[in-house]
Amino acid sequence: MTMPTPSDRPYVPEAEVVDLCSELIRFDTTNYGNGKSNGERGAAEYVAAKLDEVGIESTIYESEPGRATLVAHWEGEDQEADPLLVHGHLDVVPADPKDWKVDPFAGEIFDGCVWGRGAVDMKDFDAMVLSVVRARQRAGVKPRRPVRLVFTADEEAGGLYGAQWLINNHPDTVADCTEGIGEVGGFSLTVKDDLRLYLIETAEKGMNWMRLKARGTAGHGSMVNNDNAVTNLVEAVTRIGNHQWPLRLTPTVKEFLKSLEDVLGTELDPEDMTTTLAKLGSFSRMFGATIRNTANPTMLNAGYKVNVIPGDAEAHVDGRFLPGYEDEFFATIDELLGDKVQRETVIEDIALETEFSGGLVEAMKACLAAEDPQSRTAPLLMSGGTDAKSWSRLGVRCFGFVPLQLPPDLDFMGMFHGIDERVPTSSLEFGSRVLDRFFAEA
């Protein structure tokens, strides 16, 4: 298939994207974790209706009442080719309105951005996909190969009610896919003048959300107590929180650094990450978490009265390990815990890493370059996790590709789960044009 250029497209792929993003944000799909959620059903039905309008049927699966995941098949020119998995999640993390400039679920559009919870994570991609699919369907222009569209529940809490549930209960829905795209990569990082490095996710850290438990001797708060559960727990938590994890450069990170050297025209010292991080602006927060394992204490719970020493105390830790360094991670955690605190896993998932090569990657590069001649690409190791972990269990090779050309001064990393989350309307439109080309080439 010949890839249409902006001048000869018989349709406008970005025509609806801003409105679609705004409308999706208005569905409060807050995921509170531990199975508690406002539910994704309304948003899933909205997506189903938008697809149905252009002749694409979909199926909605519920893992629990309201916890909805949608699957649709979009026919391609080459029906013999393996379907491409295109996945986005419908749930979002909580947002407290009092902290925001705007109602986080109003989907307001001003200052050149769509504002609201999910604008970046990840109703922007959901809207871009819908806009392109609807435009192509109306014009009768199919993608090169079949596309499996999947909009999931519960990604923000590990996918137990979404992607993981789907592959455990309906694996046939995606089992014939060999490659896929979803969050988080594809966004631009302006590194030199007007030259942009687009980061395509090829790897993710694994995760282990753990509960720490300490037992001690209960007693009166006025007495001497050398076996205080709170003290035992806090000492272990402090050791974990203050631990300086060693530098570990994975193949993905090494290739990223090589790409950065080429763009900057200077050699980077792999042992001097402080200097490198300084060159990356706000992106340094994410990159800094991709060069070592991390473990951050996030919750503490103990006691019920100020003058009673409790017999038990608990804490939660968000642990993330690099591909290939899982054993080192757990050995270090157990050493830091000591013999008075035990750990148990709350949620765990694997680390991922694939090569930055192949036909799909070449298509991404070409489509970005067609829309942004100043573009360069590099692989990204993501510090968090996505539904890609679930799909990989079925053999799907996944990439993070949400193409967004971003203003150099936008703190994009701060938008993820942040206050006043927003995405530029121009970025949504750019991404829609890139995805349109991608569907013709991939």
C-alpha positions in Angstrom: 0.0 0.0 0.0 1.2 3.5 -0.8 1.3 5.7 2.3 -0.9 8.8 1.7 0.8 12.2 2.1 -1.0 15.0 3.9 -1.9 16.5 0.6 -3.6 13.4 -1.0 -5.3 11.9 2.0 -9.1 11.7 1.2 -9.8 12.3 4.9 -8.5 14.2 7.9 -7.1 11.8 10.5 -6.9 14.4 13.2 -10.4 15.9 12.6 -12.0 14.6 15.8 -9.1 13.9 18.1 -9.4 16.9 20.4 -13.2 16.5 20.9 -12.8 12.7 21.4 -10.1 13.2 24.1 -12.2 15.8 25.9 -15.3 13.5 25.8 -13.3 10.5 27.1 -12.0 12.5 30.0 -15.5 13.3 31.1 -16.0 9.7 31.9 -14.8 9.4 35.5 -13.1 6.0 35.3 -11.1 6.5 38.5 -9.3 3.3 39.7 -8.6 3.3 43.4 -6.8 0.0 43.4 -7.6 -3.2 45.4 -10.5 -3.8 43.0 -12.2 -0.5 43.9 -13.1 1.6 40.9 -15.8 3.9 39.4 -15.8 1.4 36.6 -14.9 1.6 32.9 -18.2 0.5 31.5 -19.4 3.9 30.4 -16.2 4.7 28.6 -16.2 1.3 26.9 -19.7 1.8 25.7 -18.8 5.2 24.4 -15.9 3.7 22.4 -18.1 0.9 21.2 -20.7 3.4 19.9 -18.0 5.4 18.1 -16.7 2.3 16.4 -20.2 1.1 15.6 -21.0 4.4 13.8 -18.3 3.6 11.2 -19.2 -0.1 10.9 -16.8 -1.7 13.3 -18.4 -4.2 15.7 -16.9 -4.7 19.2 -17.4 -6.9 22.2 -17.3 -5.7 25.8 -16.1 -8.1 28.4 -16.7 -7.6 32.1 -14.4 -9.1 34.7 -16.6 -7.7 37.5 -19.7 -5.5 37.2 -18.6 -2.2 35.6 -15.0 -3.4 35.0 -15.2 -3.4 31.2 -12.6 -4.2 28.5 -13.5 -3.7 24.8 -12.1 -5.8 21.9 -12.8 -5.0 18.2 -11.4 -6.3 14.9 -10.5 -3.7 12.2 -10.1 -5.4 8.8 -6.9 -4.8 6.8 -5.9 -4.9 3.2 -3.8 -8.0 3.8 -6.2 -10.3 5.7 -3.6 -13.0 5.8 -1.2 -10.9 7.8 -0.9 -11.3 11.6 -3.1 -8.7 13.3 -1.4 -5.7 14.9 -2.5 -5.3 18.6 -3.3 -1.6 19.4 -4.1 -1.3 23.1 -5.0 1.5 25.4 -6.5 1.6 28.9 -9.7 3.4 29.9 -9.1 3.7 33.7 -7.3 6.6 35.4 -5.7 7.3 38.8 -7.6 9.4 41.3 -7.6 13.2 41.1 -8.5 15.6 43.9 -10.4 18.5 42.4 -9.2 21.0 45.1 -5.6 20.6 43.9 -6.5 21.4 40.2 -7.0 24.6 38.3 -9.9 22.9 36.5 -12.3 20.1 37.2 -10.2 17.1 36.4 -13.2 15.3 34.8 -14.6 18.2 32.8 -12.3 17.8 29.7 -11.8 21.5 29.4 -9.9 22.9 26.4 -7.9 26.1 26.9 -4.4 27.5 26.5 -3.9 25.2 23.6 -4.4 22.0 25.7 -7.0 19.4 26.7 -7.0 19.3 30.5 -8.1 16.5 32.8 -7.2 13.2 34.4 -6.2 10.9 31.7 -5.2 13.6 29.2 -1.8 12.0 29.0 -2.3 8.6 30.7 -3.9 7.6 28.4 -7.1 8.9 26.9 -5.0 10.9 24.5 -3.9 7.7 22.7 -7.4 6.3 22.9 -8.7 9.4 21.2 -6.0 9.4 18.6 -6.7 5.8 17.6 -10.5 6.5 17.5 -10.0 9.6 15.4 -7.8 7.8 12.8 -9.9 4.6 12.7 -13.1 6.6 12.2 -11.6 8.8 9.5 -10.2 5.9 7.6 -13.4 3.8 7.8 -15.5 6.7 6.5 -13.1 7.1 3.6 -12.9 3.4 2.9 -9.2 3.3 3.5 -8.1 0.1 5.3 -4.9 -0.4 7.3 -2.2 -2.5 5.7 -2.9 -5.4 7.9 -5.7 -6.3 10.4 -5.7 -4.4 13.6 -7.0 -5.7 16.9 -8.3 -2.8 19.0 -8.3 -3.4 22.7 -9.4 -0.8 25.3 -8.8 -2.2 28.8 -9.9 -1.8 32.4 -7.7 -1.7 35.4 -4.3 -1.0 33.9 -3.5 1.5 36.7 -3.7 -1.3 39.3 -1.8 -4.0 37.4 -4.5 -5.2 35.0 -6.0 -7.9 37.3 -9.5 -6.9 36.1 -8.4 -6.0 32.6 -5.6 -7.3 30.4 -4.6 -10.1 32.8 -8.2 -11.2 33.1 -8.6 -11.1 29.4 -5.7 -13.3 28.6 -6.7 -15.7 31.3 -10.3 -16.0 30.3 -10.4 -15.0 26.6 -6.9 -15.5 25.2 -8.3 -16.1 21.7 -9.1 -12.4 21.5 -5.5 -11.5 21.0 -3.7 -14.8 20.6 -3.1 -14.3 16.8 -1.3 -11.0 17.3 2.5 -11.1 17.2 3.2 -7.3 17.6 1.6 -4.5 19.4 1.7 -0.8 20.3 0.4 1.1 23.3 1.7 3.5 26.0 4.1 5.1 26.9 6.8 5.9 24.3 6.7 7.9 21.1 6.8 11.4 22.7 9.5 13.9 21.7 12.4 15.2 23.8 13.9 18.4 22.4 17.6 18.0 23.0 19.3 20.5 20.7 17.9 23.6 19.1 14.9 22.3 17.1 16.0 18.7 16.9 13.7 16.2 18.6 14.5 12.7 19.9 11.4 10.5 19.9 11.6 7.8 22.5 10.0 4.5 21.6 9.5 2.2 24.5 11.1 -1.2 24.1 11.6 -2.2 27.7 9.9 -1.9 31.1 11.0 -2.5 34.6 9.4 -5.3 36.5 7.4 -4.6 39.6 6.8 -6.0 43.0 4.4 -4.1 45.3 5.1 -5.6 48.7 3.7 -5.5 52.1 6.2 -5.5 55.0 5.1 -6.9 58.3 6.8 -6.5 61.7 5.7 -8.2 64.9 6.8 -7.1 68.3 5.8 -7.2 71.9 2.6 -5.3 72.7 2.5 -3.2 75.8 1.9 0.1 77.6 3.3 3.2 75.9 4.9 4.4 79.1 7.1 1.2 79.5 10.5 0.5 78.2 10.1 -1.8 75.2 13.0 -3.3 73.3 10.8 -5.2 70.9 8.6 -2.5 69.4 7.0 -3.5 66.1 6.8 0.1 65.0 10.5 0.7 65.6 11.5 -2.6 63.9 9.4 -1.7 60.9 10.5 1.9 60.6 14.2 0.9 60.8 13.7 -1.5 57.9 11.7 1.0 55.9 14.4 3.6 56.4 17.1 1.2 55.2 15.2 0.5 52.1 14.2 4.1 51.4 17.8 5.3 51.9 19.5 2.5 50.0 21.7 3.7 47.1 21.1 1.1 44.4 24.1 0.5 42.1 24.2 1.8 38.5 23.1 -0.9 36.0 23.0 -0.1 32.2 20.7 -2.4 30.3 21.0 -2.9 26.5 18.1 -0.5 25.9 19.7 2.3 28.1 23.1 1.8 26.4 21.4 2.3 23.0 19.5 5.3 24.2 22.8 6.9 25.5 24.4 6.2 22.1 21.6 7.9 20.3 21.8 10.9 22.7 25.6 11.1 22.0 24.9 11.2 18.3 22.3 14.0 18.7 24.4 16.1 21.1 27.6 15.5 19.1 29.5 14.7 22.3 30.6 11.6 24.2 28.8 10.8 27.4 30.6 9.2 30.4 28.5 6.1 31.5 29.9 6.5 35.0 28.9 10.1 35.2 25.1 10.0 35.1 24.8 13.3 37.0 26.1 15.2 34.0 23.9 13.2 31.6 20.8 13.7 33.6 21.4 17.4 33.6 21.1 17.4 29.8 17.6 15.8 29.9 15.5 18.3 31.7 12.3 17.0 33.2 12.8 13.7 31.5 15.7 13.1 33.9 13.2 11.9 36.5 12.1 9.0 34.4 15.5 8.2 33.0 17.1 8.3 36.4 14.8 5.5 37.5 15.9 3.4 34.5 19.5 3.0 35.4 19.1 1.3 38.7 16.6 -0.8 40.6 14.3 1.2 42.9 12.3 0.6 46.1 10.2 3.4 47.5 8.2 3.1 50.8 4.7 4.5 50.2 2.4 3.5 53.1 2.7 3.0 56.8 0.1 1.5 59.2 0.4 0.7 62.9 -1.4 1.1 66.2 -4.8 2.3 67.4 -4.1 4.4 70.5 -1.2 6.7 71.5 -0.4 5.0 74.8 -0.5 1.4 73.5 2.5 -0.1 71.8 1.0 -2.3 69.0 2.1 -5.9 68.4 2.0 -5.5 64.7 3.0 -2.8 62.1 2.8 -2.8 58.3 4.3 -0.8 55.5 4.0 -1.0 51.7 6.9 -0.6 49.2 6.8 0.0 45.5 9.6 -2.1 44.1 10.8 -1.9 40.5 13.6 -4.0 39.0 15.5 -3.7 35.7 15.3 -6.5 33.1 17.9 -9.0 34.1 18.3 -7.8 37.7 15.4 -9.4 39.5 17.5 -11.7 41.6 19.8 -8.9 42.7 16.7 -6.8 43.6 15.2 -9.4 45.9 18.5 -10.4 47.5 19.1 -6.8 48.4 15.6 -6.2 49.8 15.9 -9.2 52.0 19.2 -8.1 53.3 17.8 -4.6 54.1 14.8 -6.0 55.8 16.8 -7.8 58.5 15.4 -10.6 60.6 12.5 -8.7 62.3 10.5 -7.9 59.3 8.9 -10.1 56.6 7.7 -9.3 53.2 4.8 -10.6 51.1 3.9 -9.7 47.5 0.8 -7.7 46.9 1.1 -7.3 43.1 4.0 -8.5 40.9 4.8 -8.5 37.2 7.7 -9.2 34.9 10.3 -7.0 33.3 10.4 -6.7 29.6 13.0 -5.9 27.0 13.0 -6.3 23.2 15.4 -5.1 20.5 15.0 -1.7 18.9 14.8 -3.2 15.4 12.5 -4.8 12.9 9.8 -3.8 10.5 7.6 -2.2 13.0 10.4 0.0 14.4 11.3 1.1 10.9 7.7 2.0 10.2 7.6 4.1 13.4 10.8 5.9 12.3 9.6 6.6 8.8 6.2 7.9 9.9 7.7 10.2 12.5 10.2 11.5 10.0 7.4 12.2 7.4 5.6 14.4 9.9 8.7 15.8 11.6 11.8 16.1 9.4 13.8 17.1 12.5 13.0 13.8 14.2 15.4 11.2 15.5 14.5 8.1 17.4 15.8 6.1 20.4 14.6 3.2 22.5 13.2 3.9 26.0 13.2 1.8 29.1 10.2 2.7 31.1 10.4 3.0 34.8 6.8 1.9 35.3 4.7 -0.8 33.7 1.9 -1.2 31.2 -0.5 -3.8 29.8 2.4 -4.9 27.5 3.5 -7.2 30.3 0.2 -9.2 29.9 0.3 -9.4 26.2 3.9 -10.5 26.2 2.7 -13.7 28.0 1.0 -14.6 24.8 4.1 -14.0 22.7 3.2 -10.4 21.6 6.2 -8.2 21.0 5.1 -4.8 22.4 6.3 -1.3 21.9 5.3 2.0 23.5 4.3 4.3 20.7 2.0 7.2 21.4 3.5 9.8 19.0 3.4 13.3 20.4 5.4 16.3 19.3 5.7 18.2 22.5 6.7 21.8 23.3 10.3 21.9 24.7 9.1 23.6 27.9 6.3 21.2 28.8 7.1 19.0 31.9 5.6 16.0 30.2 6.9 13.5 32.8 5.1 15.6 35.4 1.8 15.0 33.6 1.7 11.3 34.4 -0.5 11.0 37.5 0.2 14.7 38.2 -1.9 17.7 39.1 -3.2 19.7 36.1 -2.6 16.9 33.7 -3.0 18.1 30.1 -1.9 17.5 26.5 -1.4 20.1 23.8 -4.1 19.9 21.1 -1.3 20.3 18.5 0.3 17.2 19.9 -2.9 15.2 19.6 -3.3 16.3 16.0 0.4 15.5 15.2 0.0 12.0 16.8 -3.1 11.3 14.7 -1.3 12.0 11.5 1.6 9.8 12.5 -0.6 7.0 13.5 -2.5 7.3 10.2 0.8 6.8 8.3 1.7 4.0 10.7 -1.4 2.0 10.0 -0.6 2.2 6.3 3.0 1.0 6.8 3.0 -1.3 9.8 
